[in-house]
Amino acid sequence: MQSVNLLVTDRSAESAEHINSLLRNSGIKIHVLHAQTSADVKRALDQDAPVLILYADAEETEAPLEEISKLAAAFSIPVALFAHLDDQERLARLVGQAACFVIDADREDLLTDSVSQLIASSENERTHRAQQQRLEELEHRYNLLLDSSRDAIAYIHEGLHVYGNRAYLETLRVKDESELAGLSLLEMFDAGKSNLKKLLKGFAKGSFPAEALEVKVTRPDGSAFDASLFFSPAQYDGEECTQMMMQPTDAANQLAAELERLRLIDPLTQLPNRKSFVEVLEAWITDSKGEGTAAVLYIEPDGFEKLHQELNVESSDAFIADLAGVIRACLAESDVPARLSEGGFAVLAQRATLAELEELAEQILIACRGHIVEVGGHSLTMSCSIGLSSVGRLVVNSSEIIAGARKAQAQAAERGDQLVIYRPQLTAVTSAGGEGVRLEHIKQALANHDFYCVQQAIIDLDGDGDQIVENITFMRSDADDHAPADYLPLADRNDLAASIDRQVIPGLLKSMVESDQRHIINLSTNTVLDYAFPGWFAEQVKAACVDGSRIILQIAAATALNNLRPMQRLVKELESLGCGLSISDFNAERRTCQLLEHIGVSYIKMRPELTFELTANAKLQESIAQIVEAAEPHGIAVIADEVQDTSSLAVLWQSGIKLIAGSFVRESTQVVAQ
């Protein structure tokens, strides 16, 4: 409820103080203000209009009643003369000067009753205005939705058109509603054996057909088509009428085509989306189209994350749409552009030589460098970084090509406005047959539930912190069992990693019921991108009766960097569970440390290599100091992984790291079978 004011006009503040005490003692919540001059009254009216001006001094003052009455009338504020009624002639003279009513100063109950009624009236009026404004906003939104709807909708009354939305006008091939004026539905529709005239009369009595009415529609230009009509009661401009939705017979086919288009097209840039691009790239790899050299160019604007934080949603969308136009203008008709991520674009292009593909990348760099983007009333310049990955004969799948292009782009982004060509090491190339065998092993392990968790303790050197256990998922094999590094990248590339997570997590949650430890559960990239995971995970936690505060979800730094928006969504949707978040494989690179500015993190686990031979490596010690420095302002605990000796432990202790894991801890691992 907003504050309510009462303005008392008097030469002194005594009357205002008395009236304030009277109203407060009567339980009326109101601010009593005092005005001595007409200027004071005008100032009070400009700031916060009172419910009443109480004129307590009827003598000649610096605030004449007539002048106060005119000011009050301009603001539609009532004026009351607060006076004794013993001098009738004087009262008659004053009332004749101004439009006001009189409150007997000898009857304080009249004052309290009048003020109470005015407060109630003011509150009702304020509520009415708010509701009226809300109603107008809803009507405006409804009209916008109605006019932009793809369904052809019209409002009719007594068989005549009252309104038709844009889709309805387009379906009938008319320019505006004036062409429908006076046009009867009986002239437009042929309902066959159905009595359309009787049906229209029934609308006035509230009788509407439950099923669609099949008709042949004749447009004003004489052309005709078959359609289904759906009728329902409605109001338009406060008048009772009938809403009619018209669906052409082929509307289902049109809708299916539109849904298929939306499935493959990014709505903001109108470029193919990631799914569509991957399908085209896979087909290209399989068919080996044409002669020459093909490659994928991955493009991102430099400093986009920072720019995205500074721009609002509308300006950010305008920036992305503008960048898409710049890239498209550089391409040939045969090139396939796509939007792969929030600010990332890819282009599948084929040229006679690799040099020509490099020229294409340079053209895009030059075009971006010289382009000025107008967004949100500001002019912005941009530069981009491009990674190029060739579609060669040794390529296994589209994921490998895109990953290579993104890796090269990340290297280019370190300096900005650069092109870097991805050149994989030959020893890292896996044959299609070899990877196929490994992939089949993963699928068999999923089918046979051959994944299990090893629980590794994380020790707090202070001895007074929470007991933490990290759960590491292994895959059984006829020979040696496989650690996550052996199978997880391949499983992620083939959309199997999320299924592995879902297979092991229920068992992990059950194992937590009887322990007081906090458990780290590792999540794959597939799971971070799985929109259904938060709901599923919440159900599993509830079913296992586990307190969410005992769960720490851990995600690799590379996954978080490349999927920041999905990460933020995942954290937000699981916020109600109270789970902690840990970032693993953390290093001292600037981009990695900047993650802490965008995501609420409880723990970071350093990359294992940072603790190897730590005492003899000043560069590693500097990197660890940088990580601790980045974590401290956010209250984030740092975990050192795979600590191997006491000398390294001393360095870590001096750096402020108290959480330790690895062979030095010599804690036996516990296996949780699935």
N, C-alpha and C positions, 0 to 999 in steps of 0.2 A: 504494500500500500504506500502511495506517495505521501509526502508531508502536506498538511493542510494549514493554510495561513489565515489569520484574521487581522485586518489592519484597523487600528484605532487612531483616529485623528483628534488630537487635542494639543493645547498649548504646552502642557506638561505631561510627563510620563506616568503620573500618579494613576490616572484612569486606566491606562493600559495595564499597569501592574495589578490594580485591583481586579480588573476583568480577567487577567491571566490566572490569578489565584482562584477566582470564582469558578472558572471553567475547569481548571485542573482538579479542584476539590470535588467537582461534579463528575469526574471520571472522563472528561472529554479531552482527547489527545489532539491538541492544536497549538500552532505557534502563533503567539500574539505579538504583532509588530506595532511599533509606534511611529506616527508621522506627524510632524509639526507644521510643515509648509506644503504648499501645492507641489513643489519640486520633489519633496520627500515622497508624496503620494505617487507621482509619475514614475519615480525611480523604482518604487516597490512594485508597481504594476508591470513595469518592463522586465523585472527580474523573475518574479513568480507570483502570478495573479492570485489574490486571496479569494476566499469564498464569499466574503462580506467586508464592506467598509463601514465601520461603526463610527459615526460622527458624534463625538462626545462633547464637543465645545460648540455651543450654538451662538456664541457671541462673535463679533467681528474679529477675525484673526488673520494670520498669514495664509490660511487655507479656507477661503469662503466656501460655504456649502454649495452654492451654484456652480462654482468652478470644479469642485470635487465631483459633483453629480455628472458634469460633462465628461470628465476623465473616466469615471466609472462606466458611463454609457458606451464610450469608445471600446472598452474591454468587456462589455456585457457583464459587469459586476454589480450586484445589488448594493444599494446604500440604505443604511438605517440610521435614523436620528435617535440617539440614546439620551433621553431627556425626561424631566419630571413633567407631569401633565397639569400642573396647577395654573399655568399661564396659557389659557386657550388661544388668546389673540396672537401671542408671540409664536406659538406653534403653527397656527394657521398661516402666518406670514412666512415662516421658514419653509413649510411644505409647499407653499405657493411658488417659492423660488426654484425648487428642484423636485424631480421625481424621486421620492423616497418613501419608506415606511417608517413608522415610529414604534420604538420599544420603550415601555415605561421603565424608567430608571429605578422606580420603587418596587418593581416586580422582577427580581433577579431570575425567577423561574422562567419568565417569558424569554429572557435572553438565552438561557441554557437550552430551552426547547427549540428556539429559532436556529441557534447555531448547530444543534444536533441534526435538525432537518436539512439545513443547508449542506452540512458535511455529507449526509447520506445521499442527497441529490447530486452533489459534486462527484461523489464516488460512482454513483450510477451512470452519470454522464460520461465520466472517464472510461468506465468499463464499456459503455456503449460505443464510444469512439474507437476504442481498441478493437472491439469485435467487428465494428464496421470496416475498419482498416484491414483486419484479417480477412474478412469476407471479400473485400475488393481485391486483395492479393490472391486469394484462392480463385476467384473468378478470372483474374488475369492469367494465372497459371493454367487454369482449365482451358481457357480460350486458346492459349498458346499451344497446349498439348493437342487440343482438338484440331487446330488449324494445321499442325505439323504431323498429325497422324497419317499413316499410310492407308488406313481404312477409310473408305468413302462413306461419310456420315452426313446426314441431313436432318433438319428438324422440320416437321410438317404440322399444319393445323387445318383441319377441315379439308384435307386433300390438297392443300397448297403449300408451297415452300416458304418457310420462314428463314431458314439459314442452310447453307451448304458449305462444308469445309473445302480446303484446296484440293484434296484427293477426289472429292465428289465432283467438283467442277472439272477437274482434269479428265475424269472418267467419262463425263458427258460432253467433253470437248467444248466447254463454254469458257469465256474469259472472266466473267464476274457474275455476281448474284443477280444483277439486274436482268440478265437474260432468262432467269428462272421465274421472275415475277409474273404472276398470273398463269403460270404453266401448271396445269392440274396433273396429278399423278394418274388420273384416268386416261389422259391423253398420252402419257409416256409409257405406261406399263400395260402389257397384255398378260393377264394371269391365267389364260386358258379357261378351264372349267370353273376355277374359283371365282366367286362373286366379289370382286375388288371393291365395288361401291358399298356393299353391305359390310365388308371388312373395315372400311374407313369410318363408317358410321359407328361401328362398335368401339372404335378408339375413344370416342367421347364418353362412353359408358365404362371405360376401363377394361375392355375386353381385347386382349392381344393374343395372336396365335402363338402357340408354344413351339411350333416348328417353323423352319424357314419357308418363305413363300417363293416358289419358282416362277419367274416372269421373263418375258422378252421385253427388253428396254429399247425404246426408239429415241435416239438423241435428237436434239433440235435441228441438227444438220441432215437428218433423215437416215443415218446409219443405225444399225441395230446390233444388239448382242444379248446373250442369255446371262441372267444373274439370279442370285438368291438374295431375298430381302429379309432382314431381321428387325422386328418392331419391339419397342419398349417405351413405357411412360417416361416423360421428362418435363423439365421446365426450361423456358428460354426467355430471358428478360422478365422473369417473374410470372410469365404466363404458362398455363398448362398446355402442353403439346405432345407430340410423339417423336421419339428418336428413331430414325430409320438408318440401318447400316446396309450398304449394298456391296455384295461380293460378286464380281464377275465369275462365271463358271470356271475360267482358267486361272482364278486367283490362287488356287492351291499350288499350281505349277509355278506361278510367278513368285509365290512366297518361298517355295523350295529353292528356286534359283537364287533369290535374294539371300536366304540363309547360307547357301553354299558360298556365295560371294563374300558374305561377312566372315565366314569361317576362314577364308584365305587372304583377306585384305585387311590391312591396318586401317582403322577408321579415321585416324588423324591425318596421315600422309597419303592415304589411298595407294600405298605401295603394298606388294605382297608381304604377309607377315612371316614370322620365323618358320611356322609349319609348312606354309606354301613353298618358301625358299628351299627348305630341306628336301621336300619332295622333288622339286625341279633339279636340285643338285644331285640327288641320288639317281634320278633318271639319266642325267648327263653322264655320271660315272659309269652306269651300267651300259649305256648305249655308245659311249665314246664318240660323241657327235662331231662330225666335221674334221677338217684338217687344221693344223696350227697348234697354238698353245692356249689353254684355258686356265683361268685362275679366279680365286675369290679375293676381292678387296674388302677388308673390314675397316670402316671409317667411324671415327668418333670426334666430336669437337673437343678441342683442348680446354681443360678446366671446366668441363661441363658440370661436375658435381657441385663445385662452388657456385657456379652460375645458377644452377637449379635451386640452390638454397636461397639465393637472392631474389629470384623472380617468383611471382605468384603463379598459380596453376595456368591461368589464361595466357600469360606472357611466355611461360615455358613451352606451352603447346604451340604458340605462334612461332617461337624460335625453331622448334623441331620441324614444323611444317615448312618453314622458309628454307631450312637447311636441306630438306628433302628435295625442294624445287631446284636448289643450286646443283645438287648432285645429279638429278635427273637431266638437267640441261647439258651436262657434259657427256652423256652416254649415247651410244648408238642404239638403233631400234632393236637390234638383236640382244643387247645386254639385258640382264635381269637384275633390277635393284630390289631391295627389301629392307624393312625395318626389323632388326633382330632384337633390340633391347630398348631401354628408355631413351638413350641417346646414341645408340649404335646402329649403323647401316652396313649392309653388305651388297656387293655387286658381283654377279657371276658374268664374266666377260671372256670372249675368245678373240684373239688376234693372231696374225701370222707368226709373230715372234714374241718372246718375253719382253724385248725392248719396247715394243708397241704397247704392251700392257703397262710398263713403267711410265710411258708417255701419258697414258690415260690417267694414271694415279697423279702424275704431276699436274695435269690439267685440272683435276679436282682440287688439288692443293692450292693452285693459283686462283681458281674461281672462288674458293672459300676465303682466301687471304684478301682478295679485293672486294668482297661483298660486305655491304652494310645492312644489318638487320634492324628494322623499325619495330620495336615492341614496347608496349606500355608507355608510350611517349618518350622513349629513349632510343638513341641510335647506338647499336653495338657492332663492333667489328668481331670477326671470328677467324680462327685458324683450326685446322684439323690435323690429325695424325692418322696414317694409313698403314695397315699391315697387309701384305700380299702373300697368299699361299697358292702355289701352283696345283692344278688338278692333274697330277702325273699318273703314270702307269702303276706306281707302287702304292697308290692311295688305297686305303682299306674302305673307308666310308666317309660320309659327309661330315660327321662329327670331328674327324681327324683334320679335315681341311679347315673347317671353321675355327677349331681350337688353335691351329697353327697361325691363321690370319690374326686371331685375337692376341696371341702371344707376341707376334711381330708388332702389332699396333701398340701394345703396352710398352714395348721397347722404344717405339717411335715417340710415344707420349712423354717419355722422360725428358726429352729436349723440346718436343712440340714442333708442329708444322713440318713433319718429316715423313718419309716413306721408308719402311723397313721390309725387306723380303725375308720370309721364313725359309730357313735352310736347315732342315732336320739332319741330325747325325745319322749316317748310314747304319750304325750299330743299333740305333733305336727303332729302325724300321722293322715292323713285324709283318710276316707274310699273312695273307688272307686265310690260308689254311691253318697256320699256327694260332691266330687269334680266334678262328672259328672253333678250334678244339677247346681252347680255354673258355670261350663263351658257353660251349655246351657243358663243360664241367660246372660252371656257375649255375646253369639252369637245372642240372641234375641235383646239385647240392640244395637248391631251393625246393625241388620236388621231394627230396629225401630228408629235409630238415637237418642238413649237415652243417649248420652254422651254430657256433656256441661262443660264449663270452668268457674271457679271462679277466678277472678283477685284480687290478694292480693298485696298491695303496699309495696314497700321496701323503707324505709326512709333514706335519707342521713342526719346525725346529723349535718353536717357542713352547710347544707342548700343551697350549691352552686353547687352540682353535678347534674348529669342527674336524671330525675324522672324515676324510674324503677318499672315495674309491673310484677309479676310472674303469669302465667296462669296455674292453677291446674285443671286437668280434673277429673270430677266426673261422676259416672254412676247412672242414675235414677233407682229407685226400688219402688215397691209397698209400702214397709215400709220405712226405712231410706235409703237415697242415700249413695252410697259407694265411699269412698276416694280411691286414687290410690293404697294405701297399701293393700286394701281389694281385688282388682281384678287384678292388674297389674302383679304380679308374675305368677299367673295362666294363664293370657293371653299371657305372654311372653313364657311360657313353651309350649303353644299350637299354637304358631305362629299367634296369633290374635292381638298382641299389635301394630304391624305396621299398620294394618288396622284401628285401633282406632286412631292412630296418623294422618293418611291420612284423616280420616273423620272430625277431629276437626280443623286441621291446616288451611284449606281454610277460615273457618269462623273467626278464630283468625286474619288472615292477613287482612280480610275486616274490622275488628273492629279497626285496627291500622291506617287506612287511615285518620281518623278525629282527631287523637290525636298526641301529640308531645312526648309521653313517649316512653321509650325503653321497649321492651317486652321480658320476658323470656319464651321460649317455651320448655317444657320438651319432650325429645325423649326417647323411650323405647329401650331395647336391640335389639329387632327385627328390629327396624329401623336402628340402627347402623350397623347391619349385612346386611341390604338391599342395594345391589349395585345399584339399580335403584332409590333410594331415592334422591340423590343429584340432578339428572336431573329433577325429578318430582318437587322437592321443588323449584328449580330455576325458573321453569315455573310458579309455583303458585305465587311466589314473583313478577315476572314480570307482571302477569295478574292482581294482586291486586295493582300494581303501588306503592309498598312499598319500601322505601330505606332500603337496606340490613343492613346498619349500625345501624338501630333501632331494629334489631333482635338479641337476645342472645339465642343460643341453649344450653340447659342444659341437661347433661347426668350424671347419678349416678356414683359415684366413683368405685363401684364394677363392673359396666358394662365396664368402661374404663380400669380397671385393667385386666379383663379377656379377653378383646378384643382390645388390644392396636393397633395392625396393622389396623383393620377396622376403629378404631377411627382416626388414622393418615390419612387414605385414605379419610374418610368423611371430615375432616377438610381441607385437601388439595383441594378436589374437590369443596368445597363451599367457598374457599378462595376469589374467584373473586367477590362474593356477598358482602363481607365486614362484614359478621356476626361475632358477638362475641361468645365466648364459656365459659360456666360455668360448673363447676363440683360440683354436690350436694352430700350431705351425706358424707362430707369430714371429716376425722379424722386425728390424729397426727401420725398414724402408718408410719413407714419408707417407706413401699411399696407405700402407698398412696401419700406421699409427693414426692416420686421420679417421679410420673406422670408428675409433673410440668417441669421436665427436658426433657420430650419427646413430650409434646403437648403444643401448644400455647394457653394459657388459659387467659381470661380476668377477670373472677370472680371465687371464690370458695365459696360455701355455706356450712357452718359447719353442722355437724350432730346435730339435735335438742337437743339430750341428753347432749351436752356439755354446754348448757346454763341453765340447770335445777339446782336450788339451788347453783348457781355459787359462791356466796360470802363465803359459808361455806366449800367449797371443793377445797383445794389447788392443788389436782391432776388435776382437770378439768382446773384450771387456768394455770397450767404448760402446759397442752395439747394445750390450746388456744395460749399460747405464742409460742409454737413450730410451730403451723400452720402459725401464722403471720410471724415468722422468715423464714419459707420456702417460703412464698408468696412474701415477700418484694424484694428479688433480681430480681424477674421477673416482678415487677410492677403490681402484681395481687391484686385486691380489695377483701377483705374478707367480707362475709355476715353472720351475726348471725341470726339464725332462731329460732322462737318461744321464743323470749325474754319475760319474764313474770313480771319483776318488775324493779324498778328504781335502786335498789342496784346492780343487775346484769348489768344494763346499765352502771353504773359507772366503774365496772371492765372491761367491754368491751372497754369503752372509753380510759381507761388507757393503754389497750393493743394495741391501735391503730386501733380498728374496729369502723368504722363510719356508716356502712350500716346495718340497723336493720329491722327485720320482726317479726311478732308475735302479741300476744294479747296485749302486752304493747303499741304497736303503736296505737291501737284502731281505725284503719282505716276501714271504712265499705268496704265490698267486693262487687265487681261488677260482675254480672253473664252474661256470653256471651252464649246465647242459640245457638244450632246448627240446 
